[in-house]
């Protein structure tokens, strides 16, 4: 029987070079042993030269900017919790939320509640947690019936919690009757296009130029990332 010799890489030495050994995997039937003798390990090389010391790091901290950003975040959380019309809390009932289209039964308009992360009605593995339009076409919309007139000052939006999908820009129309909605416009009479989200979960607040009195508020999608998907809450202050 032939001697099978397998070359294996052993533990690396201090110098960083591998040691090569030649173990015998099968002995000949006559009991004799033929084995190669490994060479001696070479001498350890000298240590490398120490690198130059780099410049000291710098800490740049804009206290005014940090405070302003923190205050803005606190103000937004305050508004979401104390000025909301009730989409997030459930005060706005499921049947008071409608849309131009819906992807499927698990993505109906009432799933568009701010911070929604729950499983849908049938408690299956579907975990959309947002409203999804059936098609990606500018002009798709989601509407809320507040049941009576309220002062509405702005809207907070989020994307879909379980996927990278969100609305990036939109318009808003409002009115006291569903068939008499008017667009939010600027001082020049042009429809305002609001900037939407850039990720799944961060709040984006858009404040209206002036508060409006409305029972119906409709958000009209202009652009999106990957798919029209969103959660939202309207504010009264």
PyMOL commands that set and color helices and strands:
alter all, ss='L'
color gray80, all
select helices_A, chain A and resi 63-82+94-96+105-107+109-111
alter helices_A, ss='H'
color red, helices_A
select strands_A, chain A and resi 5-12+18-24+97-99+131-132+141-158+166-175+182-183+194-195+204-225+229-235
alter strands_A, ss='S'
color yellow, strands_A
deselect
rebuild
show_as cartoon
